[in-house]
Amino acid sequence: MAKGNNQKLKLSYLTKIMLEKTDDEHGLTMPQIIEELDRYGVSAERKSLYADFEDMTDKLGIEIIKEKRGRETIYHV
C-alpha cells in the first residue's frame, strides 16, 4: 500500500497513537511518533506534526504537551 493512501487519516491515527501510548509519565519523541505513523502507512514530517498537534488541541480538545527531558523532547497528552 502506498503511503499516500492513508494521508487523509493521519490526524485520526496520530490522535489514536497519542491517546493510547502517552500520558503524564510516558511520552514519545518526534522520531517515535513518525515511526508509529509509518506502521499505519502514513508518512509525516516534523513540521506537519506540529500543525496536527495544534489541530488536535483546537478542534478536538486534546492538549499535546511538549516537555524537555534531559536531551530529548517528548510529547504527551
N, C-alpha and C positions, 0 to 999 in steps of 0.2 A: 504494500500500500504506500502510495506516495505521501510524503509528509504534508503536502498542501491540502490533502483531503480533509484533515481534521482541524485545520486552522480556525474554522468558524466555531469550533467547540473549545478553543484554547482557554477562554475565561472560565468556562464550566469546569474543565479539567484542573485548571490552576486553583480554583476555589475548592474543589474536592481534595486536592493534594494538601493545601494549606490547612483545611479543617481537620483532615484525618491524621496528618503527620506532624503537626506543630501545636504547641501550647506554650504557656509561660516558661516551662522548663526545657522544652525541646524546640529547636528551630532548624531551619535549613539554610545553607549558604546558597548564593545565586547559582553556582555550578550544579549543586544538588537539585535545585528546583528545575533547572534546564534539563538535567538528566531524567528527572521524574516525568516531565512533559514528553520527553523523547520516547519514553515507554508507551505513551499513548499515540505515538506517531505525529507529535506536534513539535515543530521546530520553533524556537523562540530565541530572541536576542535580549540581552540585559536591559537595554533601553525600552524595549516594548513591554517588558515585565513591570517596569516602574509605572508605566501608564495603566497597565492592567491592575496593579495594586491600588492606584487611585480610583479606578472604576469600581473595584471591589468595595472600597470604603464609601464612595459617593453614592453608588447605585444599589449596592447590596447590603450596606451597613456592616460590613466585615472589615474591621480595622486591622491592617497589617503593620506590625511594629518592627522597626529596623533597630537592631541592637549590636553594639560592638562588644565582642567577647574575645579578649586577647587581640590577636592579629586578624581574626575573622569577623566578618559582618554577617549576622544571621537575621532571618526574617521569621516572624511567627505571628499567630493570631492572638 
